[in-house]
Amino acid sequence: MAVPANSAPAREFYELKVYSLKTKEQEDRVENYLKSAYLPAMHRAGVSEVGVFKPIGNDTARIKKIYVMVPMKSLDQLVKLPQALQKDKQYAQAGADYINAPYNNPPYTRMESIVIQAFELMPQMALPKLKGPKSERVYELRSYEGHTEKTYQNKVQMFNQGGEIDIFNRLGFNAVFYGEVIAGSTMPNLMYMTTFENRPVRDEKWQSFRDDAAWKTLSAKPEYKNNVSKNVTLFLRPAEYSDI
């Protein structure tokens, strides 16, 4: 069946893996695995752009984190990618230290998987349009939790039909994605990632957002009041080998 020429692109899915690490040794082992084995294997499997991010201040954190973002065309791909890895001999060889780690020397403490579906009005991921060095960039990952499914869906509607995405676009927030979490530990919630050349630019952009007339009008509408119960904001930096 032919697809109409004016049909919207299909909404992507994203798996966001969150590694929790206790030591610098674990951090180095996971990073070596991601750089030498996982990303090359994902590329061979047809996933050309995988993001790897670390929280700013990770070096001094008691529990260190590494975030890995894998964009997918469908949920079926989420199931089939691990199967593709199991058949990839180059992956098995390059990732042997991680894959075959003994029970008493694991490369991480825990690994969480969050599954996200892209928003209707940004159905596909966008690469950041940044020119500065990755070592100075700020990637801001936000999670907005709702009191209930209904209030959460109200916030999703505010982003899409309400025009919040349009405001972010006009003000140059360089969003990578906006999406609805369909599997995760803090549901109901949405997540999105915006990117900036550095922290001062980030602060300037958010001040312009708060001062924006369209945002003031949108946020004052009674139908959008009290639709976020918790805002979790993380400041991340892309790894040098990250595709995003």
Helices and strands as residue ranges (DSSP letters): E 13-21, H 24-33, I 34-38, H 39-44, E 51-55, G 58-60, E 64-72, H 75-86, H 89-94, H 96-99, E 110-118, G 134-136, E 138-145, H 149-159, H 164-170, E 175-183, E 189-196, H 199-211, H 213-219, G 222-224, E 230-238
